[in-house]
Amino acid sequence: MSDEAYDHVDPYQDGTYGTNSTPASTEYEEDIHDDYRAQLDVVMDLARRAGYQGITGTDVRRITGWNDSPKSRALSTLLRNGNLIRLKERRDNAHIHVLPEHRALREVLPYQSTNTKYRLAALEEARTVVAGSASYYEALLALDELIAAARES
C-alpha cells in the first residue's frame, strides 16, 4: 500500500500527539504510527482477500478481535484516502467496503466525516425551524432558541 494511505494518522484534529514535543510525546507518535499502519495493512489485506464480496465493520471486528475504535479509525482512513469504497449495499445490517476495482455497477456511499454528519444534521434542523416560521423575526427567534438549547446540552 502506498504511504498516501498514512497521510492522515492524526489522533487529534490538529494533527498533534500531545501538548509538547517531549521525548514521551515523540515516542508515542512513533508507536501510534507503527500500530496504525499495521491496522491499515490488516484491513486492506482483509478487503483484498474478500474481493467482490467485500468486508463490513462487523467482519473486521470478528476477524481481528478489535473493538470499535481501531476498526472505525482504519476504515475511515482507508475510505477518506480512496483505498476502499463503501457501498450502499449492506450485509448483516452493515455497509460493505470493497477495493475500488470491485465496485462494478454497485451504488457507492461517499465518505463523510462524523463532524460533517453532525453539521449537516444541525443545518437540516435549522432549516426545518426556519421553514416553519411565519416571518423573518420568528425564524431568528426560533434559531436563537435552537442555539441556546444546543449550548445547554
C-alpha positions, 0 to 999 in steps of 0.5 A: 500500500502506498504511504498516501494511505498514512497521510492522515494518522492524526489522533487529534484534529490538529494533527498533534500527539500531545501538548509538547514535543517531549521525548514521551510525546515523540515516542508515542507518535512513533508507536501510534504510527507503527500500530496504525499502519499495521491496522491499515495493512490488516484491513486492506489485506482483509478487503483484498482477500474478500474481493467482490464480496467485500468486508463490513465493520462487523467482519473486521471486528470478528476477524481481528478481535478489535473493538470499535475504535481501531476498526472505525479509525482504519476504515475511515482512513482507508475510505477518506484516502480512496483505498476502499469504497463503501457501498450502499449495499449492506450485509448483516445490517452493515455497509460493505467496503470493497477495493475500488476495482470491485465496485462494478455497477454497485451504488457507492456511499461517499465518505463523510466525516462524523463532524460533517454528519453532525453539521449537516444534521444541525443545518437540516434542523435549522432549516426545518425551524426556519421553514416553519416560521411565519416571518423573518423575526420568528425564524431568528427567534426560533434559531436563537432558541435552537442555539441556546438549547444546543449550548445547554446540552 
